[in-house]
Amino acid sequence: MTTANTTDARPENPVPGLTAVVTGASSGIGRATAQRLVADGWQVLAVARREERLAELAAETGCQVMAVDITDQDSVDALAERAQELFGPTLNAIVHVAGGALGVEPVAEADVEKWQAMYERNVLGTLRVTRALLPAVRRSGRGDVLLVTSVAAHEAYPGGSGYNAAKAGEHMLARTLRLELNGEKVRVIEIAPGMVRTEEFSLVRLGDQGAADAVYDGVEQPLTAEDCADVISYALGAPHHVNLDLVTVRPLAQAAAHRVARHQGV
Ligand SMILES: NC(=O)c1ccc[n+]([C@@H]2O[C@H](COP(=O)([O-])OP(=O)(O)OC[C@H]3O[C@@H](n4cnc5c(N)ncnc54)[C@H](OP(=O)(O)O)[C@@H]3O)[C@@H](O)[C@H]2O)c1
């Protein structure tokens, strides 16, 4: 009788020395992810557009930072050069967190410019960064492309607007890429969060602090950015033959994108 092969059990700490680029690192989930990966032992290059926020993150964690606009090809090309200067010809992980929603107008009243901006930010930005960094990830022998999409990629809801469409597009990018990389040492991991209370997501979407706060009214413990960073840390740190290819993570109070338990007077 053969005994079970235990040599591939979860190592104590597989991470030190691994390298990652994290987008959307100036706030919310991306910032918490960069902090968490540094604490786990990753070498991190954290990017977003706002330099002063990145400088704070660098001072706090010691990670590398760079101002990058993922909707601008020259900016993304410069990111690839910087990653190569810092980490050499290989990169272990691209962590795509940059993205977001604009507006809640119904389809009948949709604002085409907002839809275009959401497609640029969530789909084409993710594509540009993937295309620029994927060769280094493929060379690494332990590669990951992790995308933070949303439950909005999987469930329509009234007012989901172009965010449903854009996140569904990003989800399809992940699925296509996974098929194309099959047989290589690159996992494609999609994390699809439900309601996460971050400082800016609803503010950027709705443009008004009162309306943004009302999104979370009466909801017991929406997810935090740190909750999402935990899941991302686990997925990236898992033995490399284990691919959490799609993880949906919601607060207990949320049963579906549009089904959230709210307590009166909280
Ligand atoms: N919060 C939620 O409820 C929730 C739920 C599911 C999924 N998500 C997804 O999770 C991701 C992070 O959300 P969050 O709540 O952390 O939102 P957030 O705090 O608004 O963060 C968005 C990040 O994306 C960056 N970004 C936006 N446009 C960019 C561009 N053109 N180039 C480079 N960076 C850009 C922003 O930085 P700069 O402005 O400095 O560039 C910021 O760091 C998004 O993809 C979002 O769609 C959020």
The ligand as a Gaussian input file, in Angstrom:
#p B3LYP/6-31G(d) Opt

LIG

0 1
 N      -15.578000      48.527000      -1.401000
 C      -16.388000      47.604000      -1.873000
 O      -17.543000      47.437000      -1.419000
 C      -15.920000      46.690000      -2.984000
 C      -16.651000      45.502000      -3.191000
 C      -16.261000      44.643000      -4.214000
 C      -15.181000      44.956000      -5.007000
 N      -14.499000      46.120000      -4.809000
 C      -13.377000      46.393000      -5.715000
 O      -12.190000      46.382000      -4.942000
 C      -11.251000      47.292000      -5.503000
 C      -10.799000      48.263000      -4.418000
 O      -11.938000      48.886000      -3.856000
 P      -11.820000      49.842000      -2.579000
 O      -13.084000      49.708000      -1.821000
 O      -10.541000      49.632000      -1.903000
 O      -11.882000      51.252000      -3.314000
 P      -11.017000      52.580000      -3.178000
 O      -10.649000      52.814000      -1.762000
 O      -11.783000      53.628000      -3.931000
 O       -9.673000      52.223000      -3.965000
 C       -9.551000      52.267000      -5.350000
 C       -8.069000      52.297000      -5.664000
 O       -7.907000      52.265000      -7.076000
 C       -6.968000      53.248000      -7.446000
 N       -7.227000      53.688000      -8.806000
 C       -8.401000      54.118000      -9.317000
 N       -8.232000      54.481000     -10.603000
 C       -6.918000      54.268000     -10.890000
 C       -6.127000      54.485000     -12.050000
 N       -6.646000      55.005000     -13.175000
 N       -4.822000      54.171000     -12.005000
 C       -4.276000      53.675000     -10.870000
 N       -4.967000      53.448000      -9.744000
 C       -6.288000      53.768000      -9.764000
 C       -7.167000      54.363000      -6.417000
 O       -6.003000      55.146000      -6.259000
 P       -5.749000      56.610000      -6.858000
 O       -7.046000      57.345000      -6.822000
 O       -4.691000      57.169000      -5.939000
 O       -5.235000      56.337000      -8.236000
 C       -7.396000      53.554000      -5.156000
 O       -6.150000      53.215000      -4.581000
 C      -11.916000      47.933000      -6.699000
 O      -11.549000      47.242000      -7.863000
 C      -13.398000      47.729000      -6.409000
 O      -14.157000      47.720000      -7.589000
 C      -14.838000      46.987000      -3.803000

